[in-house]
Amino acid sequence: MLREAETVVRLVYSRRQAAEALGISPATFARRVLPYVETVELPWGAVAIPVDELERLVAAGRQAAPRCDRPPA
């Protein structure tokens, strides 16, 4: 008996999916992001980007919001 999974946790993205997740074009991803992230080569030759690697990239580039000294309206 087979059961359908209720939720599936994605472990890797394709390059197109990774670009979509970051809100950039696949060409920009290939040129400006792919050289700086670790990848996984799948047995059939496809290159995948681990989800946690994109999360690391975003966390490393995150900047604190500027402090505002005036009271809220």
Secondary structure by P-SEA (a helix, b strand, c coil): ccccccbbbbccccaaaaaaaacccaaaaaccccccbbbbbcccbbbbbbaaaaaaaaaaacccccccccccc
